[in-house]
Amino acid sequence: MSNYSDFLTRTKIRTVASSALNGTLTPDVDTTDVFYVNGADGAVTFAIPSGTSNDGQRLLIRIEDNGSAQTLTWTTSASGYRVVGVELPTTTTSTKTTYVGCIYNTIDTYWDVVAVTTEA
């Protein structure tokens, strides 16, 4: 590849941990490709991501609770989360990690949720 350093820059994963463990959380897609909630201790609502979303951009959300199952709510209006062949989790599974994989769809203005999986 002729411009390998540009490739590495474009594919570098930027990670940020949520500072809140409950309440309304807003991933910033200008700085975050992997957004995680580690030790959720109350209900969590995922708001429409902030920042400039680009067609095909990926967002991975990792959720872990504090040992007790917690309620999850997702903003599903335009620019929010839309399921494609999967179901959004509505609760955490106590002590298990859940991943939610999203791809931004510019034409429909949604974060299409294409993968959801929880640790066995």
N, C-alpha and C positions, 0 to 999 in steps of 0.2 A: 504494500500500500504506500503510495507516494507521500501522504501526509499523515503518518501514523500518530504524531503528537496531537493533531486536531481530532483524530478519531478517539483517542483516549480522553481528551477534554470533553467531547460530546457525550461519551458514554460513562463518564464518571458518576457514580452514585453519590448523591448528596443526602445526608441523613440528619434528621432532627428529632429529638425526643419531645413529646408533649410535656409541657410544664405542669399541666393540670391532670389530675387523675379522675376527674368527673366533670360534668357540666357540658357546655357546648364547645367543641373543639374544631378548629379550622386549619386544615393543612395549607401551608403556603407553597404552591407549586412552583414559585420562582426559585425557591431554595431547597425544596424537598422532593425526593423521589421515593423515599421510604419514611413513612410517618408512623410512629409507634406510641402506644399507650401501654405503659408497663406498670402493673399494679393498680388497675382501676378499682376505686373504692366506692363507687356510686354510679348512677346512671350516666351514660355518655350519649351525646347527640353529635353526629358528624355533620357539620355545616358545609355549605358549598365552599370548595377550596378557594382561597384567595390567590391573587397573582394572575399572570397571563398564561392561559392554557393553550397549548399548541396541538394541532392535529396529530394523533398517534402517540402523544406523550403518555408515559406510564406513571402510575402512582400505586405503590404497594402500602397497604395499611396493615400493621401488625398489632394485635390486641391481646393483652394478658390481664387477668384480674388479680385481686389481692388474696385469692383463695376462696372467695365467695362469688357466685354467679352475679353478673351485673346486667342491667337492661341496656340495649343498644338501639338507637334511633338514627335513621339516615334521612337527610334532606333529599327528596326525590323530585323536586321541581326542576325546571330548566337550569342548566349549569351544575346540577347536583348529580346524584348517583342513580343510574338506571340499570336494572338487571338484564343480562343477556344470557339466558340459558342456565342461570343459577338463582339461588335465593340469598338475599342479604341476611346475615345473622341478626336476630333480635335480642339475644342474650349471649353472654360469654359462657363457656363451659369451664366450670371451676378448675383452676390450676392448669388449664390447657391454653396453648397458643393458637390463635386464629389469624389467618392471613386472608386479606381481601385484595384482589388484583384488579386494577382499573386501567382503562385506556381512554384517552380523551377523544371524543367524536365531534369535530368542528361542525360538520353539516347539521347534526341534530342538537348540538350544544349540550352534551351530557358527558359525564364520566361513566362510560359503559363498564359495568362490573362483569368481568368475564371469568373470574375464578374466585372461589371461596373454599377454604379448607381449614379444618381444625385438627390439631394434634390428636393422635389416637390415644 
